[in-house]
Amino acid sequence: MKWNQTLVDGGELTHDIDCIKLNGVIYNIEIQLKKYEKEVNKMFGELLRLKNHSNKKNLKLDVNSKGKLSGKRARWVLGSNPALHYRGNELKRHKVWFQENPDGVYLYKYTGWQKVVSNATFRIGKKRFPETKALVKLMKRKCKQNHWIVTRYENGDDYIGMHSDKTKTWRKDSKFQVIKWGHARIFRITLIDHEEVDKCTVLFEKILPAGTSIVVDMKTNEITRHGVPVMKGNVGISGSIVGRDIKTFVTFKEIKKMCEQAKRDKLKRLQLKQLKRAKALKNN
């Protein structure tokens, strides 16, 4: 549809969108209202029963006795977990990562991604995760995807800032799909036309209800930003599932090696920081 002011008024979206046209440019953003409401409700009901990873223990990859990725120890990683911190700060959201392939791990390397969090990836099977498996099957009909991240917001203070997805580990010319869940939240999309994020042109800002699907192609992702801002008022629990088609696939042995190196690097940084602090105290 042709862009107009109703797309940025912050009200609830009342109709589907096949794309957005602005100043002769077509932004491939497809939004379908409540398309998967029943299925996403069942999926979250299933995933919300999972426990949380301990914030005091290192994440451990869930590989079974047959050397296959499992889902028996599937857990949420809280925003307070050090493995999910961004620049030393807690995230205002919680996450789980999963896939269907049991023979390795797909890596989606987004901004702030830590190597150790790859250990939180688990496999969804029909017996343990029938509702999640059912929704994923429907999502794959919409666009190719092999890796999923589910995010949970506890209230309106939880959010994700404006960003473009990092596509280095994606398959060429792929798309990502978001399905919203829970309390209706504002979804914002802006152009990348100013150095300051808050001054970029707003392309879309509407409240989206549970079950709503958003599909964005790689080209549009790279020239826009999207996010879920803080929302005032009595905002209940909400979240989303995002599916992507990832090309970067590593073995369990490579994951172990990668995480061990990250641990050594972290220790070196700590030691260097302590050395600098000691020198500063000595000079004073």
NUNUGU-875706 format. One line per 5 residues: their letters; for each residue x, y, z of N, C-alpha, C, O. Coordinates in steps of 0.001 Angstrom, whole numbers. Atoms other than C-alpha are relative to their C-alpha. Example, Ala and Ser with C-alpha at 12.3 -4.5 7.8 and 13.67 -1.06 7.14 Angstrom:
BEGIN
AS	890 -1190 0 12300 -4500 7800 900 1200 0 1936 1181 665  -820 -1190 -60 13670 -1060 7140 -770 1090 730 -261 2198 899
END
This chain:
BEGIN
MKWNQ	833 -1195 0 0 0 0 871 1249 0 2024 1216 431  -714 -1270 21 1029 3606 -503 37 575 1417 -969 577 2127  -171 -516 -1343 2427 5188 2657 -927 1174 272 -1143 2021 -595  783 -1158 -443 165 7566 4595 128 109 1516 651 -797 2165  -178 -286 -1422 -3 9064 8092 -642 -1019 935 -231 -1147 2088
TLVDG	652 984 -865 -2306 6333 9401 940 -1149 369 687 -1873 1332  -947 1079 -277 665 3937 9286 950 326 1150 1693 -541 1610  -926 -396 -1065 2519 5915 11966 -721 694 1154 -107 1458 1899  760 -696 -1041 -270 7040 14314 17 -717 1345 -558 -219 2313  -98 709 -1264 498 4442 17001 -1248 -746 413 -1299 -1318 1501
GELTH	1229 719 -309 -2991 2976 16864 81 -1454 -426 1086 -1886 -991  1 1421 357 -3970 -653 16353 -218 -176 -1496 -1099 460 -2073  146 288 1418 -3550 -1964 12817 -1299 -770 -221 -1623 -1683 538  1312 610 242 -6905 -2970 11309 -92 -738 -1332 -1140 -1287 -1669  47 652 1311 -5951 -4372 7913 1375 -573 -342 2389 -131 198
DIDCI	-1255 597 443 -3293 -6519 6234 760 968 -905 174 1865 -1510  -860 -821 856 -366 -4929 4394 861 -925 -855 1501 -1838 -333  -820 847 866 1332 -6466 1355 1406 575 -199 2361 -170 -417  -1280 -693 71 4136 -3877 1163 -275 1472 308 -1433 1878 401  170 -1430 -230 4740 -181 1858 780 760 -1072 1970 524 -1276
KLNGV	-632 -788 1057 5461 2280 -949 150 1449 451 -826 2098 828  -270 -1372 -428 7125 5601 -115 1043 627 -919 2140 95 -1088  -916 -748 878 8726 8111 -2499 607 -871 -1096 1797 -772 -1398  -435 831 1119 8941 5565 -5298 747 -1263 392 1141 -2044 -476  -705 1186 -482 10593 2905 -3135 -1000 -987 596 -1876 -603 1372
IYNIE	861 1043 -549 8867 -385 -2353 746 -729 1112 1809 -1305 883  -569 701 -1145 9619 -1787 1107 -786 -1298 182 -1980 -1278 480  658 1303 -41 8857 -5505 1149 -251 -446 1437 473 -1269 1996  443 301 -1361 7118 -5679 4516 -1436 -501 -95 -2348 268 -399  1345 594 74 4141 -8041 4603 -507 -259 1410 157 -926 2203
IQLKK	581 168 -1330 1867 -7936 7653 -1397 -611 -130 -2256 -78 -832  1295 678 9 -1038 -10350 8201 -516 -76 1431 99 -701 2295  553 -99 -1348 -3239 -9686 11214 -533 -1331 529 -1324 -2002 -135  531 1142 -751 -3862 -12532 13693 6 -1315 -776 -764 -2218 -450  -11 1187 854 -3001 -15162 11053 314 -1283 770 -230 -2344 464
YEKEV	-423 1194 -735 -1384 -17540 13558 -369 94 1488 334 -466 2329  335 -240 -1407 -3161 -16518 16780 -174 -1292 790 399 -1437 1870  253 1263 -698 -4354 -19991 17756 1295 -779 196 1562 -1290 1284  -1218 809 -31 -1049 -21665 16935 1076 607 909 1756 -113 1640  -1040 -625 -818 1217 -19100 18609 -373 -41 1488 504 -118 2348
NKMFG	444 136 -1394 -897 -19226 21788 368 -1379 552 827 -1500 1688  -336 1365 -420 -398 -22988 21957 1507 -164 165 1970 -814 1102  -1450 114 -74 3326 -22668 21272 539 653 1265 1360 62 1966  -476 -672 -1202 3884 -20124 24038 -455 -730 1257 271 -762 2251  459 785 -1145 1788 -22219 26409 957 -1145 287 1205 -1496 1441
ELLRL	-948 1107 -121 4221 -25043 25750 1365 491 503 1949 -108 1406  -1339 -495 -356 7424 -22978 26027 46 669 1371 1083 654 2033  13 -655 -1315 6346 -21071 29139 102 -996 1155 340 -608 2298  -145 1028 -1034 6416 -24361 31024 1469 -357 253 1787 -1040 1227  -1423 281 -175 10194 -24535 30574 565 776 1189 92 1866 1511
KNHSN	-701 -679 -1089 12461 -23643 33489 1004 991 -594 1116 1120 -1813  -1007 -966 425 15196 -20991 33346 1402 -546 233 1630 -1281 1194  -1400 312 -253 18937 -21496 32963 458 783 1223 27 1917 1432  -552 -687 -1165 20799 -20613 36144 925 1131 -448 1721 963 -1371  -883 -1122 306 22496 -17220 36046 1395 -202 573 2319 544 250
KKNLK	-1276 220 -671 25320 -18667 38151 791 -1160 -578 1898 -1448 -121  -685 1135 624 26238 -21629 35950 194 264 -1492 -625 924 -2131  -258 -151 1425 27785 -21738 32494 -1017 -807 -807 -1408 -1901 -402  912 720 874 25431 -22723 29677 699 -1226 -577 1862 -1161 -976  -564 1250 503 25979 -26304 28559 -866 -533 -1132 -2085 -643 -998
LDVNS	727 486 1166 25029 -27651 25148 -693 -1321 314 -98 -2207 927  813 1175 -298 22272 -30278 25343 175 -1052 -1094 -615 -1119 -2037  -281 1082 952 23766 -33227 23433 -220 -1331 710 294 -1534 1810  329 1268 -650 22454 -36742 24174 1093 -1051 -181 2136 -773 -772  -989 1081 31 24296 -40067 24468 311 -482 -1411 1334 -1126 -1639
KGKLS	-226 384 1399 23951 -40621 20713 719 1087 -792 918 965 -2001  -722 -1077 670 25778 -37397 19952 -890 901 -832 -440 1501 -1808  953 -832 723 22656 -35568 18787 -500 1134 899 -595 984 2117  559 -1121 -753 21286 -32200 19826 -1360 -403 553 -2180 -984 -157  1218 425 -680 18473 -32719 22321 -808 1204 470 -391 2354 332
GKRAR	830 -1052 -560 15660 -30766 23912 -401 -305 1431 -1269 360 1996  349 410 -1362 15551 -32497 27295 333 1063 1032 -380 1217 2024  -400 -1029 -965 17380 -29660 29059 -292 1399 -536 399 2360 -198  384 -1300 556 15677 -26858 27129 -377 960 1123 -1121 599 2035  234 -1012 -1029 15581 -23668 29209 -68 1389 -618 438 1619 -1716
WVLGS	-41 -1417 347 14921 -19939 28963 1321 593 493 1831 208 1545  -1135 -799 -451 17917 -17615 29141 -555 1376 361 -1052 2101 -501  534 -1277 -470 16918 -14618 31235 882 1160 -442 2076 987 -683  -765 -1184 365 17974 -11105 30326 1071 341 1014 2021 1061 704  -979 -230 -1066 19873 -11051 33628 1168 -981 -57 2142 -831 681
NPALH	-1070 986 133 22017 -14022 32564 1217 643 -664 1067 1287 -1702  -1201 -608 592 25644 -12926 31879 206 -349 -1472 780 445 -2218  -167 419 1393 25553 -14876 28585 -846 828 -958 -620 819 -2168  896 -792 831 22830 -12537 27350 219 1501 184 -483 2312 -420  -274 -1420 -210 24288 -9252 28572 495 657 -1278 1141 20 -2110
YRGNE	-484 -777 1143 24955 -6533 26006 810 1172 540 282 2051 1221  -918 -1021 -505 27978 -4344 26734 -38 80 1530 39 1160 2116  -13 80 -1457 27832 -5514 30344 -1332 270 670 -1429 217 1896  1312 -335 -564 24161 -4619 30795 -1015 -1123 -224 -966 -1830 -1230  1069 981 137 21162 -6871 31387 -943 394 -1142 -1176 1577 -1388
LKRHK	1002 -262 1022 18682 -7219 28535 -1382 77 635 -1643 -582 1641  1379 -126 -494 15046 -6221 29084 -916 -959 -775 -1950 -562 -1312  779 1050 667 13763 -9490 27603 696 -1333 259 1863 -1370 652  -536 1348 -202 14263 -13268 27839 -116 -762 -1324 -945 -430 -2171  -43 672 1301 15041 -15737 25046 183 -1517 104 713 -2036 1086
VWFQE	-393 1387 272 15162 -19328 23837 368 -99 -1474 -174 618 -2315  -441 249 1374 16914 -20591 20689 -248 -1466 -308 58 -2328 516  174 1406 351 15945 -23762 18860 46 -225 -1501 -24 715 -2293  -74 419 1399 16184 -25672 15589 -516 -1427 -98 -862 -2039 913  442 1376 205 15174 -29008 14064 1161 -948 -297 1087 -2136 15
NPDGV	-1166 814 363 18563 -30252 12808 739 -461 1263 1098 370 2097  -643 502 -1232 20181 -32538 15460 1519 -149 -90 2152 -541 890  -1394 365 248 23691 -32747 13967 1027 1115 180 2209 901 -93  -905 -1122 -194 25212 -29341 14786 -820 1176 491 -1938 998 974  712 -1181 -466 24228 -25780 15622 58 1106 -1062 1132 1451 -1554
YLYKY	53 -1181 861 23066 -22947 13355 324 1221 847 -178 1360 1962  -396 -1194 -738 24621 -19654 14413 -505 1255 -682 -103 1573 -1801  422 -1323 454 22807 -16365 13963 736 1017 854 427 1179 2035  -852 -940 -732 25365 -13723 14961 -545 1414 -130 -273 2113 -1106  594 -1332 -30 23457 -10571 15855 881 923 836 1830 463 1469
TGWQK	-760 -962 -788 24796 -7396 17488 -81 -358 1481 -1171 -525 2027  -36 351 -1417 25900 -8221 21026 25 -1490 271 85 -1912 1426  -7 1454 -155 25887 -11980 20382 1279 -477 678 2380 -78 299  -1141 608 -668 28151 -13926 22737 112 -1465 -426 -898 -2157 -557  -227 1372 456 29700 -17222 21644 -624 -1026 941 -1176 -2030 490
VVSNA	475 964 -988 28686 -18963 24871 -1510 -230 -79 -1996 -1289 318  1457 154 39 24979 -18367 24245 -423 -1032 -1044 -1567 -1488 -1033  312 1055 970 25154 -20824 21329 -301 -1319 712 -990 -2179 163  264 1215 -779 25108 -23519 24047 -1444 -113 468 -1870 -1181 908  1405 23 -425 21511 -22575 24850 -919 -570 -1083 -2092 -833 -820
TFRIG	813 529 1108 20300 -23866 21447 -459 -1425 302 337 -2258 735  495 1358 -165 18073 -26924 21686 -809 -427 -1220 -1163 395 -2065  747 544 1142 16234 -29182 19247 -1451 -241 396 -1733 -739 1486  1421 268 -252 12453 -29336 19006 -404 -1293 -712 -194 -1448 -1915  503 1246 555 10969 -32788 18497 -1507 -83 177 -2077 669 968
KKRFP	1463 109 -34 7354 -33866 17995 -522 -420 1372 -1588 34 1787  484 499 -1280 7079 -35642 21358 60 1062 1094 -901 1246 1840  -197 -963 -1081 8456 -32926 23624 -580 1378 -329 -1023 2100 564  451 -1339 411 7431 -29851 21595 -976 -65 -1184 -700 514 -2235  934 151 1122 4385 -30761 19444 -599 1322 -477 -764 1511 -1682
ETKAL	624 -1264 390 2830 -27256 19486 1007 929 -683 675 1619 -1647  -1054 -813 617 6127 -25505 18699 315 -547 -1380 491 212 -2333  -277 656 1281 6788 -28009 15936 -1097 311 -1015 -814 535 -2192  1132 -267 891 3322 -27416 14481 47 1426 -557 -215 1640 -1741  -82 -1379 472 3786 -23631 14312 1173 183 -953 1045 860 -1973
VKLMK	-1184 -101 860 7270 -23938 12820 -293 -559 -1393 170 -19 -2398  364 600 1282 5845 -26179 10095 -780 991 -859 -551 1086 -2065  769 -1013 727 3373 -23435 9130 879 1166 -431 729 1686 -1537  -887 -1114 319 6055 -20747 9249 883 -313 -1200 1165 571 -2009  -879 391 1110 8252 -22692 6818 -723 21 -1340 -87 70 -2392
RKCKQ	769 -121 1244 5437 -22588 4272 35 1443 -517 -111 1698 -1712  -7 -1418 350 5676 -18797 4338 1330 415 -627 1362 1115 -1639  -1337 -262 549 9435 -18561 3777 978 -994 617 712 -1541 1687  -978 962 -493 12504 -20750 4231 579 460 1332 939 1627 1485  -562 -303 -1317 13736 -20899 7840 419 -1290 684 -235 -2324 552
NHWIV	-530 1188 -672 15800 -23296 9936 469 294 1425 1003 -582 2105  -493 -443 -1300 16557 -21312 13106 -1016 969 589 -1481 1885 -88  1048 -822 -607 14152 -19735 15586 438 535 1357 1086 -157 2142  -209 -616 -1307 14427 -17333 18503 -1351 465 516 -2080 1176 -175  1228 -459 -656 11523 -16811 20882 406 994 1084 1301 725 1886
TRYEN	-274 -1056 -977 11540 -13616 22957 -1218 213 878 -2353 157 405  1083 -243 -951 9483 -12914 26080 220 1335 700 1294 1597 1241  -11 -1273 -710 8676 -9462 27471 -942 -124 1202 -2107 -487 1039  821 167 -1191 7407 -9455 31062 -1077 1072 130 -2169 801 630  938 -1123 -110 5698 -6046 30852 398 1091 -993 1260 868 -1843
GDDYI	-258 -1080 940 5740 -2712 29021 1366 634 119 1789 1362 -779  -1359 -526 -164 9174 -1819 30411 1027 -830 -763 2125 -353 -1051  -885 838 812 10733 -4721 28511 -146 410 -1463 -1228 795 -1906  18 -508 1382 11653 -3890 24934 1204 -518 -776 2088 -1167 -218  -1197 173 816 14073 -4282 22039 162 1273 -816 -783 1728 -1462
GMHSD	-254 -1268 670 15682 -1170 20582 8 -109 -1518 -35 -1208 -2072  14 -43 1455 15733 -94 16947 1285 -609 -557 2384 -261 -124  -1148 698 559 18021 -2305 14875 -345 -605 -1358 -1515 -790 -1694  146 822 1198 18554 -4030 11561 589 -1357 336 1614 -1428 1013  -574 1322 -228 19101 -7775 11673 1334 -103 -744 1477 416 -1851
KTKTW	-1294 217 634 22694 -8762 10909 -85 -1228 -907 -458 -2310 -453  264 1037 1000 22684 -10863 7738 1225 -812 -420 1142 -1618 -1348  -1238 677 395 26275 -12151 7589 -136 -1518 11 457 -2195 -828  136 1456 -110 25234 -15664 8645 -1275 -530 -675 -1586 -1716 -565  1233 415 679 21990 -15734 6594 303 -611 -1370 1362 -381 -1955
RKDSK	-75 441 1389 21414 -17564 3348 -355 1188 -900 -1158 2045 -529  181 -1110 927 21480 -15231 353 -1464 165 -401 -2175 -810 -643  1359 -357 454 18228 -13449 -567 -1108 -632 849 -2194 -911 341  1028 591 -865 16360 -14895 2415 -830 1080 693 -626 2276 480  913 -893 -721 13684 -13367 4656 -30 -401 1466 460 -1466 1840
FQVIK	296 429 -1364 12776 -13333 8312 -1485 216 262 -2112 1101 -320  1414 -86 -347 9328 -13860 9810 -146 154 1506 469 -579 2281  328 -235 -1408 8035 -12510 13127 -1470 -329 216 -2317 58 -590  1398 205 -395 4858 -13752 14811 -142 492 1436 557 28 2337  200 -627 -1309 3612 -11698 17750 -872 -881 905 -1684 -1681 441
WGHAR	779 766 -981 2167 -13161 20948 -304 863 1221 434 1798 1534  320 -643 -1269 442 -11983 24126 -581 1389 -150 -1298 1670 -1110  537 -1356 -4 -363 -8359 24942 396 722 -1284 1550 656 -1708  -283 -754 1225 -640 -6197 21819 1041 1079 285 920 1827 1254  -1086 -953 -194 2504 -4092 21451 245 810 -1275 -106 381 -2374
IFRIT	-381 -816 1153 3729 -1304 19189 1186 -644 -703 2143 -1077 -62  -1122 443 827 5961 -2447 16347 379 1194 -874 -456 1742 -1593  -458 -1205 705 8058 342 14840 1043 -360 -1051 1934 -1175 -811  -980 162 1078 9952 446 11539 400 1394 -481 -460 2239 -727  -465 -1291 492 12112 3368 10435 964 -202 -1170 1503 -1290 -1372
LIDHE	-1046 3 1017 14324 4229 7490 1336 245 690 1374 664 1847  -1334 -341 -504 18079 4557 7980 444 1231 -785 1220 1130 -1735  -260 -1220 759 18279 8168 6849 535 1134 875 512 2300 481  -592 -1013 -875 19888 9957 9790 1003 -686 922 806 -1842 1294  -1018 565 -883 22982 9403 11969 -575 -338 1377 -161 -1311 2007
EVDKC	639 245 -1286 20803 9636 15098 -1260 -839 -213 -2153 -468 -974  1102 950 185 18394 6711 15389 -1358 648 243 -2308 375 -492  1280 -619 -362 15647 8821 17000 -488 1023 -1027 -1640 1452 -980  382 -1001 999 15649 11231 14055 -258 -610 -1372 -475 116 -2342  273 669 1272 15140 8632 11323 -1493 72 -327 -2332 132 572
TVLFE	1385 -43 455 11944 8740 9255 -746 -1262 421 -289 -2374 156  806 1147 -432 9253 6500 10757 -863 -475 -1173 -1659 287 -1722  735 592 1114 7823 4188 8103 -1278 -686 479 -2288 -709 -225  1149 755 -538 5460 2185 10335 71 17 1520 1123 -243 2103  84 67 -1460 4322 2442 13954 -1448 -255 397 -2253 669 517
KILPA	1361 411 -333 1205 495 14885 27 -1078 1079 1037 -1755 1270  161 1053 -998 -41 -1784 17657 -433 -1277 -715 -1398 -1276 -1480  284 1269 655 -31 -5423 16547 -470 -1031 1022 199 -1242 2034  534 1004 -930 -2170 -8101 18253 666 -1359 -170 1415 -1578 -1122  -557 1353 26 -1224 -11714 18979 -358 -724 -1288 -1458 -570 -1818
GTSIV	216 776 1217 -855 -14005 15979 350 721 -1270 354 120 -2345  -333 -779 1189 127 -11214 13621 1366 -399 -537 2321 -552 223  -1233 396 669 2812 -12176 11094 603 1184 -745 -103 1928 -1426  -738 -1028 731 5465 -9798 9755 1123 -697 -756 1931 -1398 -148  -1055 594 814 7706 -10907 6877 771 1121 -694 180 1979 -1350
VDMKT	-859 -1036 576 10659 -8768 5758 1130 -679 -769 1750 -1616 -265  -1096 609 751 13156 -9587 3015 1333 652 347 1377 1696 998  -1345 -439 -371 16914 -9124 3292 286 1428 -460 878 2208 286  -261 -1327 536 17050 -6020 1085 -670 1084 843 -46 2088 1188  725 -984 -819 14380 -4164 3074 593 90 1396 700 1179 1958
NEITR	-621 0 -1328 15981 -5223 6365 1242 883 40 1486 1570 1032  -1277 -715 12 19278 -3641 5328 -150 1504 -177 811 2244 35  205 -1449 171 17730 -217 4592 -1013 561 1003 -1445 1709 899  941 -434 -1043 15408 -68 7616 477 -503 1358 1396 -1317 1452  -173 532 -1350 15407 -595 11378 -1375 -350 549 -2374 231 123
HGVPV	1269 364 -634 12695 -2239 13489 232 -242 1489 1351 -528 1916  -126 212 -1430 11986 -2576 17187 -1345 5 702 -2367 360 116  1184 -15 -862 9474 -2956 20017 323 938 1149 1054 552 2062  -356 -988 -1026 9629 197 22176 -705 -236 1333 -1661 -1006 1423  667 0 -1303 8753 642 25840 -1432 495 -194 -1676 1407 -984
MKGNV	1408 -354 156 4975 892 26208 -596 289 1377 -555 -566 2262  563 -401 -1288 3273 2761 29054 -1379 -625 212 -2018 -1100 -727  1321 528 -315 134 1621 30844 77 -1403 573 1156 -1897 897  98 1342 -568 -1038 -1755 32104 275 -1032 -1097 -650 -1580 -1695  -413 892 1090 924 -3929 29669 365 -1371 565 1245 -1487 1418
GISGS	-255 1357 -474 873 -7671 30233 1136 -672 -749 1800 -56 -1583  -1066 778 618 3289 -10389 29173 -234 -108 -1510 -1371 -217 -1969  94 69 1463 4044 -10533 25451 1278 -613 -546 2174 -979 215  -1208 562 593 6611 -11817 23002 -155 -257 -1478 -1077 243 -2123  36 309 1430 7346 -13179 19564 883 -1202 -289 1734 -1575 518
IVGRD	-904 1006 545 8918 -15982 17577 500 553 -1324 -279 1097 -2107  -587 -481 1248 11307 -15086 14751 739 -1152 -668 1595 -1793 -58  -654 1054 761 12359 -17545 12063 905 578 -1075 543 1539 -1753  -964 -443 1013 15414 -17120 9822 617 -1214 -686 595 -2322 -150  -674 1058 746 17255 -19169 7197 1504 241 111 2051 1106 -573
IKTFV	-1404 -214 -329 20823 -19478 8494 901 -968 -775 603 -2156 -896  -957 834 749 23784 -20744 6452 1154 -501 863 1737 -1543 564  -1143 361 -833 26422 -20870 9227 -371 -1156 930 -1187 -1001 1838  310 1215 -750 26351 -24396 10667 1298 -598 511 2196 -880 -283  -1251 483 -590 29024 -25678 13079 -233 -1277 804 -1345 -1553 1254
TFKEI	83 1249 -757 29764 -28964 14807 38 293 1502 377 1400 1921  -37 -145 -1456 29490 -29522 18558 1443 210 478 1694 939 1438  -1416 -159 -349 33289 -29808 18696 452 1433 -255 1214 1998 529  -350 -1392 305 33623 -26403 17046 -610 965 1013 10 1961 1386  649 -825 -1025 31137 -24920 19528 818 -21 1285 1052 1021 1896
KKMCE	-794 145 -1225 33184 -26276 22445 1294 794 -95 1659 1515 833  -1259 -714 223 36425 -24906 21004 -213 1508 14 571 2255 600  336 -1421 88 34809 -21547 20278 -285 588 1391 160 1691 1706  359 -481 -1334 33433 -21210 23813 1202 0 937 1337 885 1782  -1213 37 -819 36716 -22234 25420 888 1199 -316 1477 1795 587
QAKRD	-791 -1165 395 38493 -19519 23430 -617 1282 552 94 2184 996  689 -1174 -541 35865 -16992 24490 271 150 1491 419 1264 1994  -280 -21 -1438 36482 -17953 28126 1412 509 267 1633 1295 1188  -1389 -457 -150 40237 -17441 27730 117 1494 -302 821 2228 392  -32 -1423 375 39684 -14088 26005 -584 868 1105 -74 1951 1393
KLKRL	642 -749 -1082 37386 -12956 28808 935 120 1197 1000 1170 1836  -953 -6 -1115 40002 -13911 31425 1139 990 -271 1573 1709 630  -1065 -929 363 42683 -11962 29547 -453 1452 150 293 2305 630  532 -1366 -134 40463 -8885 29412 -112 407 1466 174 1546 1833  127 -272 -1432 39804 -9157 33137 1367 273 625 1527 1196 1424
QLKQL	-1345 -183 -527 43492 -9514 33913 593 1330 -427 1257 2001 363  -493 -1272 502 44340 -6527 31727 -655 1168 724 -7 2169 1027  737 -1033 -728 41669 -4465 33447 533 151 1417 687 1264 1919  -547 -25 -1358 43025 -5413 36857 1389 612 25 1728 1341 957  -1345 -548 100 46565 -4539 35770 -37 1516 -165 738 2240 459
KRAKA	147 -1439 215 45468 -1115 34542 -445 697 1284 10 1797 1599  495 -578 -1243 43633 -496 37800 1131 80 1044 1245 1057 1783  -1112 17 -944 46706 -1488 39825 1022 1092 -321 1552 1736 583  -938 -1046 412 48938 855 37800 -527 1382 331 222 2266 745  622 -1300 -294 46478 3714 38236 82 315 1484 338 1458 1862
LKNN	-80 -196 -1446 46426 3222 42009 1431 316 439 1651 1130 1336  -1401 -213 -326 50246 3082 42115 432 1411 -380 1185 2050 354  -356 -1345 461 50555 6329 40122 -623 1092 861 -89 2196 971  678 -979 -857 48113 8073 42449 644 43 1398 206 810 2256
END
